[in-house]
Amino acid sequence: MDLDGIILIDKDEGITSFDTVQKVKRFFSIKKAGHAGTLDKAASGLIVICINRATSAQNLFMSTFKRYRATMVFGEETDTLDRYGTIVRTSQVREYSDEEIYNILNMFLGKTLQEPPRFSAIHKDGKRLYKRALEGEKFEVDPREIEIKELKVLDRNEKSLTFEVLSSRGTYIRALGRDIARQLGSCGYLTKLRRLESGHFSVEDAVQLSALSKNSAIIPLNEALKDIPQIKVSSDLVGLIYQGGSIVKIFSPTELDQLKKGYNRVTFENRLIAIIKQEEHPSYFKVFN
């Protein structure tokens, strides 16, 4: 089966993102596949899987905001910041007012620095952090800039808090839960995490691995990238683009003016021909021969 595009998978808890991709590859008998953003083994929800030629545009699906729903408990903190870890800290639990919760959550809105979990796949000096942590190594975790657009309470009681967050690429929701608890003068860890959205994709449109079929929807690459600005070309330009011709010579001044800063789709009859990146000068990001 010759497939190109993406498929939306609703991952179950207890399976890794890597294993999810491998199952999709085997099911459809495809050569290349990758995911646009890791989801923790302990988490469930949306994974965008790129198939065949779509893997060359995988990074475009990763640089989007993602929405999550998470539940955390107060009074204990684990080394992994989720329910699979070992308890490393405890604290008193008290009742928090609505105003306290509201004010603390507002502190995390916008661009801030976040210290990623020690148990994460980030590389440090050529070695992943979780491997260093498993080996008992002492090391510092460098903070990273993140951005949170939305953060709201869905449910809460004295011992737990369920919240929804819309955050940038690279945000660790486990670390967010840790930091919320600490700002409240306590400690905590996540008991549940579910990804609801990635860019304009929703888990409501995803399929579980157990329900995969040959009729499961593969979204064509051009449709999957519909949020990227588009410039349509005539048939006489397609061959020149495939040959890697100079963009400033192929396109007219009017067409060049249509290019938006960042990425642009080049299409012919609703078929994706290329992706152009517009910075100081336009350049090919990818040509889909």
N, C-alpha and C positions, 0 to 999 in steps of 0.2 A: 504494500500500500504506500503510495507516494503522497506524503502529507507535509504541509507547511503551515504553520500558524501557532496558535496557543490553545491550550485546554485548561479550564478552570476546575481545580480539584478541591473538594472539601475534605481536608486531612483529618483523620481521627487522632485522638491522643494515643501515645505509645508507639508511634512509628516516626522515623526520622524523615526529614525532607528529602535526603538522598535516596532512601529506600522507596519513597513515594515516586520519585522520578524514575527509578529503575523498574518499578512495577508498570508504569505507563509505557515505558520503552518496550518492555516485553509484550505487553498486551497488544500494542499496535504494530509490533515488529518494525520499529523505526531505528535508524542509526544514531541520530543525535537528539538529545533532549537536555534541558537544564531548567532550573527554577529561578524565578525573579524575586528572590528574597527568602532566606531561611526562616523556617518556623520551628520553634523548639519542639523537641520530642514530646514534652509534657503538654504542649498546646494543641489546639484543634483549629480548623478553619481554612480560610482561602489560601491556596498556593497557585500562582500563575506559572504554568509549565510551558516553556517554549519548545517547539518541535522543529527539527531539521533546520531549514534556513532561518527560521525565527530566532535561533540561538545567537545568530550574529547581531541581532538587535536587542539581545537580552538586557543589556544595561539600561536601555530606554524604559523598560518596564520596572526597573528597580529604583529609579530616581523619583519615585512618586510618594505622596503621602499615603499612609495606611491607617485604617481605623480598627481599633481593638476593643473588646469588652473583657474586663479582668475582675477577679475577686481576690481580695487579700484578707489575711487575718492579722490581728495585732497581738503583741505579747511575746512573739518568738521570731527569730530570724535564722534562716538556714544558709549554709555556705553556697548553695546554688541559687538561692532566692526563690525557690519553688518548693513544692511539697515532696520532691524526691531527694532533697538534700539532708544534711546532718545539722541539727540545731546547734548554733554557735553563740547565740545571744538570747537572753530573755529580759523582759521588762514588765513593770506593772501596767495593767490595762485600766483605763478610766473612761468615763463617758464624755464624748466630745459634743460640743454644741454645733448647730448648723453653721453658725458664723465662723467658728474655728475651722471647720472643714472647708467652707467656702474660701476663706482667706488663704489657707494653705494651698489649695488647688490652684488658685489664681497666681501663686508665686511661680508656678511651672509653665505658665503660658508664655508664648514667644520663644525667642532664642535664648538658650541657657547652656551651661556646660554640664555634662553628665559623666559620671564615672561608670564605665561598663562593668558588668559582673566579672568576677575572677573566673568563673566557669562560663566562658564564651569562646567562640571560634576565632577571635581576633588574634592576629599574628603580633608577636613581640620578639624582636631579634631573631626572626626566622622560625619561631616556635609558637604554637597556639597556646592561648592562656589557659584553657582547661587542662591541657597536658601538664603545664607547669603546676597548676593547682593540685592535680591528682598526684603528682610526685612530691607534694609537700614543700615546693619551692616558695621562698619568700620573694615577692616582687611588687613593684608599684604599677598601678593601672593608670595610664594617661587619660585624663578626661577628654571628651569629644563634644563639639558643638552639636546640639540638636535643636529642633523647633517643634513646639506643640501648638497647634491651632485651636483645638477644642479639648476640654477636659471637664467632665461633668459626672455628678453622682447619680447612679441608677437606684441603688439600695444601700442601706447601712444599718448596723446596730452597734452595740457597745464593742463587740469583738471583731466585726468584719466590715469591709467596705467593698461595694461593687461599683466600678466606674467605667466610663467609655472615654476613649482618647483618640484623637486624630493627630498623628505625629509624623515627622520626617523620617526618611531613610536613616538607618543607623541608630534609631532610638530603641533602647532596651526597656520593655515594659516591666520586666522583673526589677530592674534598677529603679524605675520610677516608683514602683510600689515600696521598695526599700526606703527611698528618699521621702516619700509622703509620710510614712510611719515615723521616720526619724524627726521630721519637722514637727510632728505632733508630740514629740517627746517620748516616743515608744520605739518599737521595732516591729517588723512584719515581713511576710513573704506571700507570694501568690499561691493560691490554691487552684485557680482556674484562669486560663487565658485562651481567647478565641479571636482570630483575625476575621473581621467582618468585610473589610474592603481593602483593595489595593488600587490606587488611582481610581479610574471609573469602573473597575470590575467589582462585583459583589459576590459574596459567598452564596447568596440566594440563587445565583445562576450556575453554581458549581455542582459537580457530581462527586459522590463518594466513590472510592476505589471499588467497593463491593458492588456498585451499580454500574460500573463501566460497561459499555457495549460498543459494537462497531458503529453504532449510530450516534454515539456521544458526540456532542457538538465540538468541532474543531473550528475556532474562529480564525478566518483568514488574516494574514499579517496586516494587510492594508486596513481592514476593519478594526483590528486590535489597536492600531496606532491612530485611531480617528481623532484623538485629542491633540495630535501634532498638526500644525498648519500644513496646508496642501497647495501645491502648484501643479496645474495640469499642463501636459505638453502634447504636441501634435505628433503624429506617427513619424514624421521625418526627423525628429530629434531623438527618438528612442535609440536608434543604432549608434548615434554619436555618443550618447550617454553610456551605452554598453561598452563602447570602446575607450571610455575614460577621457573623452574630449574635455578641453578647458571649459569650465563652467561660464566664465565671463565671455567666452566666444560663442558658446552654444545658445545662451539666453540673451534676449534683448534687454536693453536698459529698463524697460517697463517690467519685464518678468523678474529681473534682478531686484527691482524695488519692492516686489511682492514678497521676497524672502524675509521671514521674521528672524529676529535674533534667536539663536539656538538651533534646534532641529526643524527640518522641513521635509515633508513627503513630496516626492516627484511621482506623479501617476499618469498612466495612459489608459483610458477606457476602464477606470476603476481597478487597474492593476498596478501594484507598487513596483516602480522602476528603480528608484534609488532614494536614499536619504542624504540630504545635504545639510551640513552644519555651517551656520552663518555666524562668524565672529567678525574680526576685522576684514577678513576676506572669506568668500564662500569656498567650501571644500567638500569632497565626497566623504561621507561617513561610511556608507555602504552602497554598493551597486548590486542589484539583484538580477543577475543575468538569467 
